[in-house]
């Protein structure tokens, strides 16, 4: 049960693609109503939140398994 089902390298690749897709999708949806600058900032925020969730999950897993 302690073996990971996906390698760290594959996980990071998935997170990279997911965060870029989330940032672009969010910016694309916000830009028409709020403008370019705010749309890009919201996109970057949501892309960064994907990374925060990823690393938060890793830290939580390490804490709980010790």
N, CA, C and O atoms as a MOPAC input file, in Angstrom:
PM7 MOZYME 1SCF
protein

 N      0.80100 1    -1.19900 1     0.00000 1
 C      0.00000 1     0.00000 1     0.00000 1
 C      0.84900 1     1.26900 1     0.00000 1
 O      0.33800 1     2.34400 1    -0.31600 1
 N      2.11200 1     1.17000 1     0.34200 1
 C      2.95000 1     2.36100 1     0.43000 1
 C      3.57200 1     2.76500 1    -0.90100 1
 O      4.19100 1     3.82400 1    -0.99700 1
 N      3.41700 1     1.94100 1    -1.92000 1
 C      3.98000 1     2.27300 1    -3.22700 1
 C      3.07600 1     3.28500 1    -3.93900 1
 O      1.85700 1     3.11200 1    -3.97700 1
 N      3.67300 1     4.33600 1    -4.50100 1
 C      2.84700 1     5.29400 1    -5.23900 1
 C      2.33800 1     4.66300 1    -6.53700 1
 O      3.02600 1     3.84300 1    -7.14500 1
 N      1.15100 1     5.04400 1    -6.95000 1
 C      0.57800 1     4.48500 1    -8.16200 1
 C      0.98800 1     5.26200 1    -9.39700 1
 O      0.74100 1     4.82400 1   -10.52100 1
 N      1.62200 1     6.43300 1    -9.19300 1
 C      2.12500 1     7.23800 1   -10.30200 1
 C      3.46800 1     7.83300 1    -9.86700 1
 O      3.63800 1     8.20500 1    -8.70600 1
 N      4.40200 1     7.91800 1   -10.78600 1
 C      5.71900 1     8.44600 1   -10.42800 1
 C      5.64500 1     9.96700 1   -10.23500 1
 O      4.74500 1    10.62700 1   -10.75400 1
 N      6.59400 1    10.50000 1    -9.49100 1
 C      6.63800 1    11.93600 1    -9.22500 1
 C      6.82500 1    12.71300 1   -10.52900 1
 O      6.23400 1    13.77700 1   -10.71100 1
 N      7.64000 1    12.18500 1   -11.42200 1
 C      7.88400 1    12.85900 1   -12.70200 1
 C      6.59800 1    12.97300 1   -13.51200 1
 O      6.30200 1    14.03000 1   -14.07000 1
 N      5.84000 1    11.89200 1   -13.57500 1
 C      4.56700 1    11.92200 1   -14.29900 1
 C      3.57500 1    12.84700 1   -13.60500 1
 O      2.82100 1    13.55900 1   -14.26800 1
 N      3.57300 1    12.84100 1   -12.28500 1
 C      2.67800 1    13.71100 1   -11.53300 1
 C      2.96800 1    15.18300 1   -11.77700 1
 O      2.04600 1    15.98300 1   -11.93200 1
 N      4.23200 1    15.53800 1   -11.81200 1
 C      4.60500 1    16.93300 1   -12.05200 1
 C      4.20400 1    17.34800 1   -13.46700 1
 O      3.73600 1    18.46800 1   -13.67300 1
 N      4.38400 1    16.45900 1   -14.43800 1
 C      3.96100 1    16.76900 1   -15.81200 1
 C      2.46200 1    17.01900 1   -15.87400 1
 O      2.00700 1    17.95700 1   -16.52800 1
 N      1.70100 1    16.18100 1   -15.19400 1
 C      0.24500 1    16.35100 1   -15.17800 1
 C     -0.12600 1    17.68300 1   -14.53200 1
 O     -1.01400 1    18.38400 1   -15.01700 1
 N      0.54500 1    18.03200 1   -13.44800 1
 C      0.26000 1    19.29200 1   -12.75900 1
 C      0.64200 1    20.48700 1   -13.62700 1
 O     -0.06600 1    21.49500 1   -13.63700 1
 N      1.74900 1    20.38600 1   -14.35200 1
 C      2.14500 1    21.47500 1   -15.25600 1
 C      1.05900 1    21.71000 1   -16.30000 1
 O      0.61600 1    22.84200 1   -16.49200 1
 N      0.63000 1    20.64900 1   -16.97300 1
 C     -0.39800 1    20.79000 1   -18.00400 1
 C     -1.72000 1    21.27200 1   -17.41000 1
 O     -2.40100 1    22.10700 1   -18.00500 1
 N     -2.07700 1    20.75600 1   -16.25700 1
 C     -3.33600 1    21.14600 1   -15.62200 1
 C     -3.31000 1    22.60900 1   -15.19600 1
 O     -4.28500 1    23.33200 1   -15.39800 1
 N     -2.20800 1    23.04600 1   -14.61100 1
 C     -2.14900 1    24.43700 1   -14.14200 1
 C     -2.14600 1    25.41400 1   -15.31700 1
 O     -2.76700 1    26.47400 1   -15.23900 1
 N     -1.45900 1    25.07000 1   -16.39500 1
 C     -1.46900 1    25.94200 1   -17.57700 1
 C     -2.86700 1    25.99600 1   -18.17500 1
 O     -3.35900 1    27.07100 1   -18.51700 1
 N     -3.51100 1    24.83200 1   -18.30200 1
 C     -4.86500 1    24.80100 1   -18.85700 1
 C     -5.83100 1    25.59000 1   -17.97700 1
 O     -6.67000 1    26.33000 1   -18.49200 1
 N     -5.72500 1    25.44200 1   -16.66600 1
 C     -6.61500 1    26.16400 1   -15.75500 1
 C     -6.37000 1    27.66900 1   -15.83200 1
 O     -7.32100 1    28.45100 1   -15.81500 1
 N     -5.11000 1    28.07900 1   -15.91500 1
 C     -4.79600 1    29.50500 1   -16.00800 1
 C     -5.35000 1    30.09600 1   -17.30000 1
 O     -5.93900 1    31.17700 1   -17.28500 1
 N     -5.16600 1    29.39900 1   -18.41000 1
 C     -5.64900 1    29.90300 1   -19.70200 1
 C     -7.17000 1    29.94300 1   -19.72500 1
 O     -7.75800 1    30.93000 1   -20.16800 1
 N     -7.80300 1    28.89000 1   -19.25800 1
 C     -9.26500 1    28.84400 1   -19.25100 1
 C     -9.85500 1    29.93300 1   -18.36600 1
 O    -10.82800 1    30.58300 1   -18.74600 1
 N     -9.27800 1    30.13300 1   -17.20200 1
 C     -9.77800 1    31.16800 1   -16.29700 1
 C     -9.59000 1    32.55700 1   -16.90000 1
 O    -10.50800 1    33.37700 1   -16.88700 1
 N     -8.40200 1    32.81200 1   -17.42600 1
 C     -8.14500 1    34.11800 1   -18.04200 1
 C     -9.08400 1    34.35500 1   -19.22000 1
 O     -9.59700 1    35.46000 1   -19.39700 1
 N     -9.30600 1    33.33500 1   -20.01500 1
 C    -10.17600 1    33.44900 1   -21.18100 1
 C    -11.60400 1    33.80500 1   -20.76700 1
 O    -12.28600 1    34.55100 1   -21.46900 1
 N    -12.05000 1    33.28400 1   -19.65000 1
 C    -13.40100 1    33.55900 1   -19.18000 1
 C    -13.51700 1    34.93400 1   -18.51300 1
 O    -14.57500 1    35.56000 1   -18.57300 1
 N    -12.44600 1    35.40600 1   -17.88500 1
 C    -12.51100 1    36.65600 1   -17.11900 1
 C    -12.22100 1    37.87400 1   -17.99100 1
 O    -12.77800 1    38.94500 1   -17.75200 1
 N    -11.36500 1    37.73000 1   -18.99000 1
 C    -10.93000 1    38.87400 1   -19.80600 1
 C    -12.09600 1    39.65400 1   -20.41800 1
 O    -12.06400 1    40.88400 1   -20.37100 1
 N    -13.12100 1    39.01900 1   -20.98900 1
 C    -14.20300 1    39.82700 1   -21.57900 1
 C    -14.95600 1    40.71100 1   -20.57600 1
 O    -15.45700 1    41.77200 1   -20.94700 1
 N    -15.03800 1    40.28900 1   -19.32800 1
 C    -15.80500 1    41.07800 1   -18.36800 1
 C    -14.95200 1    42.01700 1   -17.52000 1
 O    -15.43100 1    43.07500 1   -17.11300 1
 N    -13.70300 1    41.65500 1   -17.24500 1
 C    -12.88100 1    42.44900 1   -16.32700 1
 C    -11.69100 1    43.13900 1   -16.99000 1
 O    -11.11700 1    44.05500 1   -16.39900 1
 N    -11.30900 1    42.73600 1   -18.17800 1
 C    -10.16600 1    43.33400 1   -18.84700 1
 C     -8.96000 1    42.40600 1   -18.82700 1
 O     -8.93800 1    41.39400 1   -18.12700 1
 N     -7.95500 1    42.78300 1   -19.61800 1
 C     -6.78000 1    41.93400 1   -19.79900 1
 C     -5.97900 1    41.73200 1   -18.52100 1
 O     -5.64400 1    40.60000 1   -18.17100 1
 N     -5.67400 1    42.80300 1   -17.83100 1
 C     -4.80900 1    42.70700 1   -16.65100 1
 C     -5.44900 1    41.86000 1   -15.56000 1
 O     -4.81200 1    40.95100 1   -15.02800 1
 N     -6.67700 1    42.14400 1   -15.22700 1
 C     -7.34100 1    41.38100 1   -14.16700 1
 C     -7.58500 1    39.93300 1   -14.60100 1
 O     -7.50200 1    39.01800 1   -13.78300 1
 N     -7.88200 1    39.72800 1   -15.87000 1
 C     -8.07300 1    38.37300 1   -16.37500 1
 C     -6.81000 1    37.53600 1   -16.26900 1
 O     -6.85600 1    36.37400 1   -15.86500 1
 N     -5.68500 1    38.13100 1   -16.63300 1
 C     -4.41200 1    37.41500 1   -16.54000 1
 C     -4.05000 1    37.14200 1   -15.08200 1
 O     -3.55100 1    36.06300 1   -14.76100 1
 N     -4.29700 1    38.11000 1   -14.19800 1
 C     -4.00000 1    37.90600 1   -12.78000 1
 C     -4.85000 1    36.78600 1   -12.18400 1
 O     -4.34300 1    35.97600 1   -11.40900 1
 N     -6.14400 1    36.73000 1   -12.53600 1
 C     -6.99600 1    35.63900 1   -12.04900 1
 C     -6.52600 1    34.30400 1   -12.60700 1
 O     -6.54900 1    33.29400 1   -11.90300 1
 N     -6.10200 1    34.29200 1   -13.85900 1
 C     -5.57400 1    33.06800 1   -14.44700 1
 C     -4.33200 1    32.58200 1   -13.72500 1
 O     -4.20000 1    31.39300 1   -13.43600 1
 N     -3.42700 1    33.49300 1   -13.43600 1
 C     -2.21200 1    33.12300 1   -12.70400 1
 C     -2.53600 1    32.63100 1   -11.29100 1
 O     -1.90900 1    31.69500 1   -10.79500 1
 N     -3.50100 1    33.25700 1   -10.65900 1
 C     -3.90800 1    32.83100 1    -9.32000 1
 C     -4.42500 1    31.39300 1    -9.34000 1
 O     -4.01300 1    30.57400 1    -8.51800 1
 N     -5.31700 1    31.08800 1   -10.26300 1
 C     -5.87200 1    29.74500 1   -10.31200 1
 C     -4.83100 1    28.71500 1   -10.73400 1
 O     -4.86600 1    27.57600 1   -10.26700 1
 N     -3.90300 1    29.10100 1   -11.61400 1
 C     -2.81300 1    28.19900 1   -11.96500 1
 C     -1.90900 1    27.91700 1   -10.76800 1
 O     -1.45800 1    26.78700 1   -10.58000 1
 N     -1.64500 1    28.94200 1    -9.96200 1
 C     -0.81100 1    28.76800 1    -8.76800 1
 C     -1.52900 1    27.94500 1    -7.70100 1
 O     -0.88900 1    27.21200 1    -6.94800 1
 N     -2.84600 1    28.06300 1    -7.63300 1
 C     -3.59800 1    27.28000 1    -6.65200 1
 C     -3.51500 1    25.78300 1    -6.93700 1
 O     -3.55100 1    24.97300 1    -6.01100 1
 N     -3.40700 1    25.41400 1    -8.20000 1
 C     -3.22800 1    24.00200 1    -8.54100 1
 C     -1.92500 1    23.49500 1    -7.92700 1
 O     -1.88300 1    22.39500 1    -7.37700 1
 N     -0.86000 1    24.29600 1    -8.01900 1
 C      0.42700 1    23.90700 1    -7.42500 1
 C      0.34500 1    23.86500 1    -5.90500 1
 O      0.92600 1    22.97800 1    -5.27900 1
 N     -0.36600 1    24.80800 1    -5.30700 1
 C     -0.50800 1    24.82600 1    -3.85100 1
 C     -1.23600 1    23.57300 1    -3.36700 1
 O     -0.85700 1    22.98800 1    -2.35200 1
 N     -2.26100 1    23.16700 1    -4.07700 1
 C     -2.97800 1    21.94800 1    -3.71300 1
 C     -2.07400 1    20.73700 1    -3.87000 1
 O     -2.08200 1    19.84800 1    -3.01800 1
 N     -1.30200 1    20.68600 1    -4.93500 1
 C     -0.38800 1    19.56800 1    -5.18800 1
 C      0.63200 1    19.42600 1    -4.06800 1
 O      0.78800 1    18.34600 1    -3.49900 1
 N      1.32700 1    20.51500 1    -3.75100 1
 C      2.35300 1    20.44500 1    -2.70700 1
 C      1.73500 1    20.29000 1    -1.31700 1
 O      2.31900 1    19.64400 1    -0.44600 1
 N      0.56600 1    20.87600 1    -1.10900 1
 C     -0.12200 1    20.68100 1     0.16100 1
 C     -0.48900 1    19.22600 1     0.37600 1
 O     -0.39500 1    18.71600 1     1.49200 1
 N     -0.90500 1    18.56000 1    -0.68200 1
 C     -1.22400 1    17.14200 1    -0.59200 1
 C      0.02100 1    16.31400 1    -0.28300 1
 O     -0.04400 1    15.37600 1     0.51200 1
 N      1.14100 1    16.64700 1    -0.89600 1
 C      2.39100 1    15.93100 1    -0.61400 1
 C      2.78700 1    16.11700 1     0.85600 1
 O      3.14900 1    15.15100 1     1.52700 1
 N      2.71900 1    17.34900 1     1.35300 1
 C      3.07900 1    17.60900 1     2.74900 1
 C      2.13200 1    16.90100 1     3.71400 1
 O      2.57300 1    16.35300 1     4.72300 1
 N      0.85500 1    16.90900 1     3.41600 1
 C     -0.12000 1    16.22800 1     4.26300 1
 C      0.13200 1    14.72700 1     4.27700 1
 O      0.05200 1    14.09400 1     5.33000 1
 N      0.43300 1    14.15600 1     3.12500 1
 C      0.73600 1    12.72700 1     3.04300 1
 C      1.97100 1    12.37600 1     3.87600 1
 O      1.97200 1    11.38200 1     4.60100 1
 N      3.01000 1    13.18800 1     3.76900 1
 C      4.24300 1    12.91900 1     4.54600 1
 C      3.98200 1    13.04200 1     6.03800 1
 O      4.52300 1    12.26900 1     6.82900 1
 N      3.16700 1    13.99500 1     6.42500 1
 C      2.84300 1    14.19000 1     7.83500 1
 C      2.04000 1    13.00000 1     8.37900 1
 O      2.31400 1    12.51000 1     9.47400 1
 N      1.05900 1    12.54600 1     7.61200 1
 C      0.19000 1    11.46900 1     8.07600 1
 C      0.86600 1    10.09200 1     8.05300 1
 O      0.47700 1     9.20400 1     8.81100 1
 N      1.84800 1     9.91100 1     7.21300 1
 C      2.50100 1     8.60400 1     7.10800 1
 C      3.63800 1     8.42600 1     8.10700 1
 O      4.16000 1     7.31800 1     8.23500 1
 N      4.03600 1     9.46500 1     8.81000 1
 C      5.11400 1     9.34200 1     9.79500 1
 C      4.59800 1     8.88300 1    11.11600 1
 O      5.37200 1     8.72600 1    12.06100 1

